[in-house]
Amino acid sequence: MNPRLYFFGLTILLAGCSQPEQKEKVIPVATKDSIAKPAVDTAKSFKGKKVPVLCYHAIREIQKGDGPDQKAYSVSPENFALQMKALADNGYTTITPDQLKDFHTANKPLPEKPIMITFDDGRKEQVTIGATEMEKYNFRGVFYIMTVSLGRSHYMSRADVKMLADKGHVIGSHTWDHHRVTGYKGDDWTLQITKPKKQLEEMTGKPVTSFAYPNGAWNAAAADSLKSNGFTTAFLFGTKQNAERPLYTYERLNGPNISNMEKFIARVQKSVE
């Protein structure tokens, strides 16, 4: 095994979106034809207005000595709780990636003020704080898990993932160990995309059809591989949506560590203007 695949440390906490047995056949992804043809419906069939999608990483207090990334991708427990309450008070209803897909491709209705609340990397406090606060308002989130972290200190266990799925939250894939999809070659596709999806499905007993790109980086080959593997939505972070693959490049807003709820709601609304 290439030693780079074992790189894993607490720096992955926020560097991400900031963030395996028997030989299997690699899904083909990088042919000229697959790159030339859109992997999903084109912008012409992308119906309706966009839905705001929030992306959270760490739910923790900012600490002395934290670097810029740690500060940017952390929200305090108090502010997270205030933000969930503000969304509920302002009439927002959480939706799933499948609902989002059906809205844009089949014109199926959504709640009056839909929103998606997503979490990257699979940190433990996303269960103990994130899910707990959301459930107070009957919200359900989307948790994108990098499977290398399961059971490690400060990260979710397999039982946590199963519990979230059983409660109606959505489990999505965030690769095996958070390497950017733009650098995949050969067996990387199986290791980072095919196997984590299968592992999460066996864990939850439910299909895993949504994906979050590590570091928000994507390319056409990755979008095509995701589609070949049964993913129907994929989400960016800090990158603009692609017109040819809109459902495989859906934008997200970083969950800000702010305590002014008027500014928070205004930022959510502005994200889809």
Residue pairs with C-beta under 8 A, 6 or more apart in sequence:
4 179
5 176
5 177
5 179
5 191
6 177
7 177
8 148
8 149
8 152
8 177
8 178
10 154
12 19
12 121
12 146
12 149
12 178
13 19
13 57
13 58
13 70
13 73
13 121
13 123
13 154
14 57
14 58
14 69
14 70
14 72
14 73
14 74
15 69
15 178
15 215
16 57
16 73
16 120
16 121
16 146
16 174
16 178
16 214
16 215
17 55
17 57
17 120
17 121
17 144
17 174
17 212
17 213
17 214
17 215
17 216
17 237
17 238
17 252
18 57
18 69
18 72
18 73
18 120
18 215
18 216
18 237
19 57
19 120
19 121
19 146
19 174
19 178
19 214
19 215
20 176
20 191
20 195
24 190
24 194
24 195
25 190
26 186
26 187
26 189
26 190
26 194
27 189
27 190
27 193
27 194
27 225
27 228
27 229
28 34
28 228
29 189
29 221
29 222
29 224
29 225
29 228
30 221
30 224
34 220
34 221
34 224
35 220
35 221
35 224
38 244
38 245
39 220
39 223
39 224
39 226
39 227
39 244
39 245
39 248
40 223
40 227
40 245
40 246
40 247
40 248
41 104
41 105
41 246
41 247
42 243
42 244
42 246
43 243
43 244
43 246
45 105
46 104
46 105
46 246
46 247
47 103
47 104
47 105
47 107
48 103
48 104
48 107
49 272
50 251
50 272
51 95
51 100
51 103
51 110
51 114
51 115
51 116
51 272
52 114
52 115
52 116
52 253
52 268
52 269
52 271
52 272
53 115
53 116
53 118
53 235
53 250
53 251
53 252
53 253
53 271
54 115
54 116
54 117
54 118
54 252
54 253
54 254
54 255
54 268
55 118
55 119
55 120
55 212
55 235
55 237
55 252
55 253
55 254
55 255
56 75
56 80
56 117
56 118
56 119
56 120
56 126
56 130
56 255
57 73
57 74
57 119
57 120
57 121
57 123
57 255
58 70
58 73
58 74
58 75
58 123
58 125
59 74
59 75
59 76
59 77
59 80
59 123
59 125
59 126
59 129
59 130
60 74
60 75
60 76
60 77
60 125
61 74
61 76
61 77
62 70
62 71
62 74
62 76
62 257
63 70
66 74
71 257
72 254
73 254
74 257
75 83
75 255
75 256
75 257
76 257
77 125
77 129
78 259
79 257
79 258
79 259
80 129
80 130
80 133
80 255
81 129
81 133
82 259
82 261
82 264
83 255
83 261
83 264
84 117
84 133
84 134
84 136
84 137
84 139
85 136
85 137
85 261
86 261
86 264
86 265
87 115
87 117
87 137
87 139
87 265
87 268
88 137
88 139
90 113
90 265
91 112
91 113
92 113
92 114
92 115
92 268
93 111
93 112
93 113
93 114
93 115
94 114
94 115
94 116
94 117
94 134
94 139
94 140
94 141
95 110
95 111
95 114
95 115
95 116
96 116
96 140
96 142
96 170
97 116
97 142
97 170
97 172
97 209
97 210
97 232
97 233
98 209
98 210
98 232
98 233
99 108
99 110
99 114
100 110
100 114
100 116
100 233
100 247
100 250
101 232
101 233
101 247
102 108
103 109
103 110
103 114
104 246
104 247
105 247
115 268
116 142
117 134
117 139
117 141
117 142
118 141
118 142
118 143
118 144
118 172
118 212
118 235
118 252
119 126
119 130
119 141
119 142
119 143
119 144
120 144
120 174
120 212
120 237
121 144
121 145
121 146
121 149
121 155
121 174
121 178
122 143
122 144
122 145
122 146
122 149
122 150
122 155
122 156
122 161
122 174
123 154
123 155
123 156
124 154
124 155
124 156
124 160
125 154
126 141
126 143
126 156
127 156
127 160
127 163
127 164
130 141
131 141
131 164
131 167
131 169
134 140
134 141
135 167
140 167
140 168
140 169
140 170
141 169
141 170
142 169
142 170
142 171
142 172
142 210
143 156
143 161
143 164
143 169
143 170
143 171
143 172
144 172
144 173
144 174
144 210
144 211
144 212
144 235
145 156
145 161
145 171
145 172
145 173
145 174
145 196
145 200
146 174
146 175
146 176
146 177
146 178
146 196
146 214
147 173
147 175
147 176
147 195
147 196
147 199
147 200
148 176
148 177
148 178
149 155
149 156
150 156
150 157
150 158
150 161
151 157
151 158
158 203
161 171
161 200
161 203
161 204
162 203
162 204
164 171
165 171
165 203
165 204
165 205
165 206
166 204
170 210
171 200
171 203
171 204
171 206
171 208
172 208
172 209
172 210
172 211
172 212
173 193
173 196
173 197
173 200
173 208
173 210
173 211
173 212
173 231
174 196
174 211
174 212
174 214
175 181
175 192
175 193
175 196
175 214
176 191
176 192
176 195
176 196
177 192
178 214
178 215
179 188
179 192
179 214
180 213
180 214
180 215
180 217
181 192
181 193
181 213
181 214
181 217
181 218
181 219
181 222
181 225
182 217
182 218
182 219
182 222
184 192
184 221
184 222
184 225
189 225
193 211
193 225
193 226
193 229
194 229
197 208
197 229
197 230
197 231
200 208
201 207
201 208
207 230
208 231
209 230
209 231
209 232
209 233
210 231
210 232
210 233
210 234
210 235
211 226
211 231
211 233
211 234
211 235
212 234
212 235
212 237
213 222
213 234
213 235
213 236
213 237
215 237
216 236
216 237
216 238
216 239
217 239
218 234
218 236
218 239
218 242
218 248
218 249
220 245
223 234
223 242
223 245
223 248
223 249
226 234
226 248
227 248
231 248
232 247
233 247
233 248
233 250
234 247
234 248
234 249
234 250
235 250
235 251
235 252
236 249
236 250
236 251
236 252
237 252
237 254
238 254
239 249
239 251
240 249
240 251
241 249
241 250
241 251
242 248
242 249
251 271
253 267
253 268
253 271
256 264
256 267
258 264
258 267
